[in-house]
Amino acid sequence: MGKQSAQNPRFGKRKIPNKFNTGRKTRRLEEENVAHSPSSTSSGELPKEESNGVSEDEMVYKEPSMYDKLLMTLGSSSKSVAAAYKQRKRQEEGLSDTEKDEDDGTESSIDSDEEDDSEEGVDDEFPTKGKPKDPEIAGIEEQSEDAETEDDLETSDLDDQESYDSGVHYLGISCPSAVEESMCLSSFDVHFGHKLTKAEVENLSKKKWKYEWEVPAVGMSKGKWAGTGECFIKDDNPNSGYGLKPKLYKHWLDVYNTSGGNNFHSSRQRLFFSLFNSYRDILHCNKKPFYHRGSDEDSSAMDAYIMHCLNHVFRTRDLVMKNDAKVSKRQEIDNNEILADDSFLDHGFTRPKVLIILPIASIALRVVKRLIQLTPSAHKVNVEHMDRFCREFGTEDDHDNEDEKEIPPGDLDYGSVKPHKSTKPGDFQVLFGGNSKDDFMVGIKFTKRSIKLYSDFYTSDMIVASSVGLLKKIDEAKVNKEKDVDYLSSIEVLIVDHADVITMQNWNFLKSVVEQLNHIPSKQHGTDVMRIRQWYLDGYASFYRQMILLSYYSTPDINSLFNKNCNNYHGKVKLVHEHKGVLPKVVLQVRQIYQRFDADSIEHFDDARFEYFTTKVFPKIKDSIEGGIMIFISSYLEYVRVRNFLKSQSASFCLLHEYAEQSDISRARVQFFEGKRKIMLYTERSHFYHRYKIRGIQNLIIYSLPERKEFYPEVVNMIDGSHDVACTVLFSHFDLLRLERIVGMASAKRMVTSKMSMFSFS
């Protein structure tokens, strides 16, 4: 390439830092496909000493790199990016600023105003005072509301630099040998500083993870953590800080001690945090929820992921602010200096880095309240729009009791919702005692001294939402091209809590949302493209994203999401737990007959169940003169299939499902109790949302086992008959997960492998 002079300091060849320099190409050579010539090496890379001797005639057409295409796309909507792309192309052609327009007569220098505009990405990522917004690329609403003071814009905790130097030791994770030789970084730096090669990405895309180690899960007698790769779990130094930024650690410790804790090192929340802070994908499918008297375990996991999210946001912010200061200082010395160090690559495409998906508004209210509690006092001098948030996410009772802006540490727990006098079970009253709205979405922005709720999504650090609310935004963007969901392009930490409740809504919504994450955006949104991390530009962001998936129980859908949509290069950790079963909770003397049917594959699983029901079970029902037959069905799709079959057989039946009107439900219950209808179809989701006490059941047929184990004894105990009552359960070896939760792991394994196909419990 020819000489360059008077270069734009934002656009130049990036050099790899020494600690990552071994065996790697420079950024520019990664972006370009250098034409093969007699002087090139076998890999297509020109030797350093010969690169200056390549003449213009020797160069051939090169396919634009992904980075070039991104600049071209963004340049179509922004003059500043278009000018930057033009400057980049001129540098590739080897033309200096003084000779660049000899042939076409265009201007020979980039306008100084445009040069300033090219730096707006820093303002969008973590705004700095005094930088004007280009209205063409800002893409931000509520500008007056989001205007910040000078104090807000300062770095949050640069005095906590010591936390960067020993974070991995604190966590109890061994540093990779290459990094350990140079410096021991925090788990944040290790995870996001690693550069994946194309070969590694291809391997990750088709890799089948093997769980190679197991360690006992503290506080769970029959639980074990299993993980891929090398085991990283070990006892931490109690005086370390556990990888948290010092101010966060001190505040969390104060909250813990104030709430009555006396051994933070051995506490559940600390153990959970060390697990989450490993930046591996985590699957915890035996988390006892707050509404089942599991407030201690549930709140411990919640505290841990909230602190992990805060730690991630504050480390991201400090890194950007520290680099902003370095850039400003270096450019004061030499305004034309090229930022060629990869350590300055600290941006994503957009600002939001954390996404927390929750099922209902009352749980979101608790999470956000706890988030505010666990934020150090210096960063929450002002919490904007808290009244509006409590009003929209709480109930009238919650709003009336909101006498204080700050709830004393330790007073906020999931058990604070007290069951009212009702015939409904206590867990139902606690779960649905608050605001059960499932369509919500709120952005949260942190400044140095305040927390802003309802911030514009592009200026938010976190987004708390339901899968329903997110999918609505995604669908709106598909219909209206002026809208987009590019704020989901740079999510680095994804939390899905209470996934079991989400399965009772619509699991496909969550799956669609996860598939929408980490796409390359359609617009610039004010980001400084020269500060974007390389792996974002390469489209590798999903391999860096961490997912923490928390649930009361495991399902094939949850396992599938974890196995297929979690491709974190750092590996996976999941909880393996042995279930005891719930048969002792059946208080009636009921013969429970389990009948196994055979299924060749998971694809024909539903067909095999339906065939067994229509040929082996229904003929006995049809010939019986007795009524009071309830058929309990887990899936709505299975319900529709059985309903249509009963219609074709002109059977006498009534329906109780989640989409039924209240008047139809009342009529069906009366008809069934009075014997006017012989059969009732009852779905699990209807029971989840209403917990009806059905009267008149003489014979129970469980077409498909419930996902929620507590529903099994509840439904069986509703049988009214006092003589020779029976419950028939259909299952196959594909029902193993549900079967384990109901009859216990040992019995379930025996039932799916035995030569016998019928089993009885009483």
N, C-alpha and C positions, 0 to 999 in steps of 0.2 A: 504494500500500500504506500501511497505517496505521503508526504509530510502533511501534518495538520497544524494549523496555527489559529489563535484566537478562538479556541473551542468553547462551546457552551459547557459550563462546568457540570451540568446535569447529564450530559450525553457523552459518554466515552467508554473506552474499554475497561471492563471491571476486572480487577485483579483478585485472585483467590487469596485469602489470608493464609499465612504460613501454616497454621495448625490444620488446615484442610487442603493444603497444596499438593500433597503427595499423590502422584499418579492421576491427577485430574486436569482437565482442560480449562482454559480461561472461559469466562462467561461468553465472550464474543465468539469464540470458536464453537461453543455449544450451540449458539444461535444460528450459525452460518454453515452452509454446505460448501466448503471450498472446492473449487473445480480441480479434478485430477490433472496433473501435468508431470512431465519428466522429472521436475525438481521436487515434487511432493513426496511425502512418505507413504508407506503402504496403507496407512490408516486414512489417508486423504488429508492429513494435517501438514501444513507447510512447515519445514524447519525454520526455527526462529531466525537464524542468520541469513536464510535465503528469502524470507518473506518480503523484504524491501526490494528485491530484484525482480519481482513479478511485474511485467509490463501490462499496460492496459489491453494490448492486443491478445494477451494470453488468457484474459478472464472471459469466462463464458457465463451464460445465464444461470442464475441460482434460484432455486425454489424458495420463496419467502418462508422464513421460519415462523413458528407460532407467535413469537414475540413481535415480528414484523406485522403479521396479520392483525394482532391486537392493536398495535399502534395505528394501522391503517383504518381499522374499524372505529376506534375512538376518535381518530382525526376527522372522520366525516361529520362529527357533531361538535368538534372543538377546534378552534383556530390554533390554540396553543399547542395541542397535541399534534396537529397537522404540521405546524412549524417544527416541532421536535422531531417528527418522523423525517421531515425533509432534511434537517440537519444531520440526522443519523445516516441517511442514504448518502449524503455528500461525504461524510467521513469514511464510509465504506469504499467510496470511489476514489479516495485519496486526494480530494481537492481541499485546498485551504480556503479560509473565509475570503481571502482577497482575490482568489482566482475562480471562485465557484460558479459564477454566472457569465462567463465570457461568451458562451455560445448562445444562450437564450435571452440575455439582456435583463434578467430579473435582478432584484435587489441582492446585494452581496452580504447582507447581515440580517440576523433575526432581530425584529423590533424588540426594544428593551421591555416594552409592556408585555409582549407575548412571552418573553423570557421569564418575567415575574409570574405570569399565569401558569407556567409549566410547573411551578412549585406548589400549586394549590392542593395537591394531594396530601401534603403534610397537614394542611389546615383541616381537611376533612377527616383524616385519620385521628389526629389529636390536635385540635385547632390551636393555633398560635396567634397572638394578638397582632392586629395591624395588617393582615393579608386580605385584600379585597376578594370577594367571591365573584367568579365568572357566572352570570346567570345561565349561560348555556350548559354548564356542566355541574352546577351545584346540586340540583336534584334534591333539595332539602326544603321541607316546609317548616313553618313556625320559626323563622329566622330570628324574629324579635324575642321570642320566648327562650331560644337557645343561646342568645348572646351571652358571653362570659366575661367576667371581670379578669383583671390581670392576675389576681391571686388564683383564680380557677385554672388558669392556663399554665401555671408553673408545674414543674415535675412534682409528682406526689411524694415520693420517698427516695430520692437519690442518695440521701444520707444512709440508706439501708444497704449500701453496696456490699457490705460484708455477707449478706445473705446469698449473694450470687457465688461467692467464692467457695462455699462449703455445703451447698444445698443437697448435693447427692449424698454426702456423708450423713447429713442429718436424716435423710429419708431412709437410709439403710440400703441403698442400691449401689452396687459396684459400678464404677465408671467403666465404659468401654476402654480398652487398653490404649487406643490411639489418643483418646481425649485425656486419659488419666496422665499420660506422659507430659502433656502440655499444661493442663490445668483442670481441676475438678469443678465442673459447672453444676448449676442447678438442674433438676430434671427437666424444667422448662427449656433451658438452653440446649441440653443434650438432645431432647426430642426434636425440637424445631430447627436445630442447627445441623442436623444430619442431612446429607444430600443423597437422595435416592438416584441410582442409575436407571437407565431404561431397562436393563436386564432384570434388575431387582423389582421394578414395577410390573413387568410382564410375569415374573414369578409369583408376585403377590396376587395378581388377578386370578390366577388359577390354582393357588396354593390351598392345600387341605391341611389345616393346622392340626398338630399332634400335641396333646396335653402330656407333658413329659415329667411333671413333678406334682406332688401333693403335699400340703401342710395342713395341720389341724386348724380349724376356724375357731378362734378364741370366742368363748361364750356360747358356742353351739356344740352340744355334746356329740351329735352325730353328723357334723358338717365338716367338710374339707374344702380348702381352696385348691383348685387345679389350674395349672398354667402352662403356656407354651414357652419354648426357649429355656433360658436359665432361670432358676428360682431367685427372686430378688427380695423375698420377704425374710427379714431377720430382725432381731431386737435392735431398736434404735437407741441412740444416746439420749437419756432423759433431759440432758442440758443442751440439746442441740437446736431446738426450734423446729425440727422435723421438716425442713425445707420450706417453711412459711417465711414470708417477709417479717422481720422482727416486730413491727407495729401490729401486724395482724395476729401474730402469735401471742403477743402480750395481751392484746384485747380479748382474744379467745380464752386465754387462761384466766383472765379476770372474770369473764362471764361464767366460766365453768366453776370457779371457786365460789362466786357469789350465789350460784344456784345450789350449793351444797356439796359439790364434788370435792374429793380429797386425794385422788390419784389419777391425774390427767394422763400420765404415761400409759397406764393400763386401761384407760377408758375406751369404750367402744368407738366413740367419735374420733379419737386419735388414731386408732387402728384402722378405721375406715378411711381416714384422710390419707394415711401412708399408702394405702392400697390405691386410692384414686389418683394420688399425686405421682404415681409411677407412669402415668400417661398411657397405660395399656387400656384396651377395651375390657370393660368389666360387666359380667352378668351375675347378678345376685337375685335368684328366684326363690328365696325362702325368707324374705323380709316380712316379719310379722307386722301387719299394718296397725296404725293407731286405733282404728275402729274395732280391732280384735284385742283390745287391751295390750297392745304392743307399742305403746307410746315411747318407751325407753329406746327400744331398738330402732324404731322408725325415726324418731327425732335425732338419734345419734348419726344415722346414715344421712339424714337431711343436713345436719350441721356440717358433716364432713364434706358433702359435695358443694355446699354453699361456700365454705372456706376455700375449697379447691378452685371454685369459680372466681372468687374475689382475688385469690393469689394469682390466678392466670391473668385476670384483667389488669391488676396493678403491675405485674411484671411486664406485660405488654406495653403498658403506658410508660413505665420508667425507661424501657429500652428505647422507645421512640423519642422520648424527651431527651434522653442522654445523647442520642445520635443527632437530634436537632441542634443541641448545644455544640456538639463537635463540628457539625457542618457550618454553623454560623461562625464559629471561631476560626476555622480554616479558611473560610471565604473572606473573612476580614483581612487575613494576611494576603491571600491571593484569590481574587474574585474569579479568576479563570482556571482555578485548580480543578482537575477532574476527580470526581468521587469514584475511585476505581476499586474500593475495598468492599468485599461482600458483607462486611460487618454492618454496613449501612443499609442492607436489605432487611427491613423490619416491618413492612406493610403487607396487608392482604389487599384484596380488591376493594373491600368496604370495611367499615369500622366494627360492626358487631362480630364478636368472637365466641360468645357463649349463647346457647339456645337451651332453655329448660322447657320441656314439654310435660304438661300436667293434664289430668282428665277433666277436673271441674274447678269452678271459680273459688270455692271455699278453700280448697287445698292451695291454690295459687295465692290466696290472701295470706295463709299461714306461712308459706315459703317466703314471700316478699317481706312480711313483717319480721321474720327471723333473719332474713338477709340484712335488713336495716339494723337489727340489733347487733349482728356480728360484724358490722362495719365499724371501724374505729371512730371514736367520737369526733376527731378532727375532720373527718371526711363527711360528716352528716350534720354539720351545724344547721343546715336547712334541708328539709325533705320536701320537695315541691310536689303539689297535687296529691298529698296523702289523704286529704278529706275526700276528694273525688274517687280515689282508688278504693277506700273503705266503703264508700257509698255504692260503687258499682260492683264490687267483688264480695261484699258482705251482705248481711241482712239488716233489717231495721233494728233488731236487738243488738247486733254488733255495733251499729252506728251509735245507738244510744249509750252503749257502754264504753265508747271510745272517748273517755274523758282525758286521756293522756296521749301525747304524741309518741312518747317513749315508754314501752312496757318494761318494767324492771326485768333484768336478765334472770332467766329461769322460770318466770311466770308463764311464758308462752310455751305450751305443749299441746300435743294432739288430743290429750284427754280433757281439754278445757271445754269441749262441747259435751254437755251433760244430757243424757237421755231424758226425754219428757215422759210423762205417764202415757203409755201407748201399748197396744197389743203387738206392735212391731218389735222384732229383736233389737237389743241394745246396739249392736254393730251397725244396723241399718239406720238407727236414729242419729248415731254419731256421724256416719258418712254423709247422710243426706240432711242433716240438721241445719246446715248452712246454705249458702248459695250454690245450687247444683247446675248452674248454667255451664254449658260445655262449649260455648263459642266465645273465645276471648283471646286477646293479644295485646301486650303492653311492652313498650321499650323502656329500658332503664339505663340512665347515663350517669357516670361518676365524674365529678370534678374534684378539685382539691378540697373544697369545703362543703360540697352539697351533693345530694342524690336527686336526680330529676326523673320522676315517673312520667309516663306518657311522652317521653322524648320521641322525636322523629326516628324511625327505624334506622335511617342511615347515619344518625349521630349517636345511636345507642351503643353501649358496650355489651349489654345483655338483652335478650328478648325472652319473655316468659309468655307462653302461649299454649293453647290446646291444639291438637291435631286438626280439629274441626275448623278453628279460626285460621290456622295456617293454610289449610287446603282451600278455603274460600278466597284468600288472597292470591293463591297460585292460579285458581280458576279465573279470577277477575283479570289477572295479567294475560292469560291466554286469549280472553275475549277482547280486552281493550289494550291495544298495542302501546298506548301511552303510559300504561302502568307496567311495573315489573316487580320482581321479588329478588333483585340482585343483592339485597341485604342478607340473603342466605348463602352468598357465594364464598364467604370467608369464615364460616363457623369452624372453630377449632376444638371446642368442647361441647358435646351434645349430651344432655341429661334427659333421660326418660324415666320419670318416677311414677309409681303406681300403674305400671303397665298392665296389670291384671284388670284394673278398672277400665282401661282403654280398650281391652279386648271385648268388654261388654258394650262398647259404643260401636266403632267400626274400625277394625284393625287395618283395613286397606287404606284408610285415611293416613294413618301414621306411616305406613309403608311408602305411600306416594310422597309424603313430605320428606322422608329420609332420602329418597331417590332424587329429590330436587336440590339437595344441598351440594355446595361446592362446585357449581357450574361456573364456567367463565362468563362474566356479566356482559350484558349488551351495551352498557354505557360506562362512561368513566367515573361518574359520581365524585369528581373532584380529587381523585387519588393521584398522588405523585407516582407515575408509572415507573420511574427510575429507582424507586425505593421498594418496589414489590419483590417479595421473595421469589427466587427462581422457580421453586417447585409449584408456586401458584401459576406462574406463566406456562409451565410445562403441563398443567392440568393434573398434577399429582396431589392436590390438596386433600382428597378423600382418603389418601393413604397416611396422612398425618392427623386426621380428625380422630379424636377420642370419643367413644360412646360409653356412657355409664347407664346400664339398663337395670332398673330395680323393679321387682315384682313380688307379689305374695306367693305365686306359684309359676311353674313353667308350663308352656304349651308348645305345640309344634310350630305355631306362628311366631312365637317369641324366639324360639331356637333358630328358626329359619332366618329371621331378621338379623340375629347375632352372627350366624354363620356366613350369610351371603352379603350382608350390607355393612359389616364391620371389617374393614380391610386395613386397619391400623398396622403399620409396619413393625411397631414395637411389640406386638403380640396380644394375646388374650388371657384373661383370668376369669374363671367361673366357679361358682359354689356348687359342690356336689353334696347332696344331703339325703339321708335315709329317713323315710316317712314311717310313722307308726300306724297310721290308719285312723279312721273315725268310727269303726263299727261299734265300739263300746258306747257310743253316744246314742245308739238306737235303743230306746227304753221300752218299746213294745215287744211283745213276743211274736215276732214276724219271721216266717221262713223266707230267707233271702236266697233266691235261686239264681245263680250266675250261669248263663248259657253262652258258650263261646262259638262263634262262627268263623269260618276260614275266609281269608282274603289274600289273593295272590300278590297284590301290590297296593301301594298307597293310592294310586290312580283309580283302582276298582274297589277301594275300601267302602265307600258310601253305597255303591251298587250291591256289594255283598251283604251289607247290613239290611238294606231294603228288601232284598230277595229273601233273606232269612225271616224277616218279619212277616212278609206277605205269604210265605209258604209254610212256616212252622208255628208262628205265633197267632196271626190273625184268624186262621180257621177255628181255633179254639174259642176266640172271643166271639166270633160270628155265631157259633152254635150255642153259646151260653145264653141262658135266659136272664141271668143276673146282670144288673147294671152296676153303676159305681166304679167304672173302669177308667182310671187316669193313665194316660200315656205321656210320660215326661220326656221332652226332647231338648237336647242342648242347642242345636243349631237351627236358625230360622230357615235355612235352605232345606234341611231335613224335615222341618215342620211342614213346609209347603208341599213337599213330595208326599208325605203321609196324608196330609189333608186332601190332596187331589185323589189319592187312592181310596180313601174312605168315601169320598163323593161318588167315585165310580162304582163302589160296592153298595151304594144307597144305605150306608150305615147311619145310625142315629148318634149324632155327636154334636158337641159344642166346642167353642174355641176360646182360648185364653192366651193371647200373645202380646208382645210389646207394642204393637201398632194399633191395638184395638181401642175403640172409644170407651169411655167410662160406662156409658149406658149399656153398651154391648157386653162389657165385662160383668156388670151387675146381673144382667139378664141370664148370662151363661152360668154364673155361679148358682142362681136360684133354680134354673132348669136342671142342673146336674144334681143338686142336693135333693130336689123333689122327685128325681127319677124320670123326669120328662125327656132327658137325654141320657143315653146309655154310656157314652164315651166322652171324655174331655181330653183335648190336646192342650198341654201346658208347656210353655217354653222356659228355658233357664233365664233368659234375659228379662222376661216378664216377672219372674220370681225375684230377680236381682233388683229391679226398679220398684217393685210393689210389695214383695214378701206377703202375699195373700195366704190366709189360713183357709184352705179349701175343705169344706165339709162334704161328707157323703162318699168318701173314697172307700171302696170295698176291696178293690184289687188294683195293684200298682204295677205298671210296666214301664221300666226305664229303658226307653229306646236307645238312648245314648247317655253315658255317664256325665254328670255335671262337671264343669271345669273347677268350680269352687267346691272344695270338699265338704264344707259345712252345710251345703244345700242337701247333701245326701241324707243325713239323719233328720234334717228338718222335714223333708218331703215324706220319708218313710214314717216318721212319727205322726203324720197327719192322717194315717189310715184309721178309719172309724170302727171297722169290724172287730168283734171280740172273739170270733171263732174261726179257726182255720184260715187266717188271712195270710196272703203271700205277696211277695214282691219279686218280679222277674226282671233280671238285668241282662241286657245283651252287650257283649264285648268281643273284641278280637285282640291279637297281639299288638295292633297299632294303637290300642287304647292304653298302653302300658303306663304312661305318665299319669293319667287320671286314675287308673286302677291302683297304682302305688299309693296315692294320696288317700284312698278310701279303705282299702283292705290291708295296707302296709306293704313294704317293699318285698319282704320274703314271700308272703302269700301271693303277691302279684306275679313275681317271677315264676313261681311254681304253677300258677294257673295258665300262663301263656305258653308254657313249655310241656305241660303234662299231656299224656296220651288221652286222658279223659277230657271231655268237653263240657261237663256239667259239675258245678260246685255249689254247696249249700252252706249257709251260715244262719245261725239263729240266736 
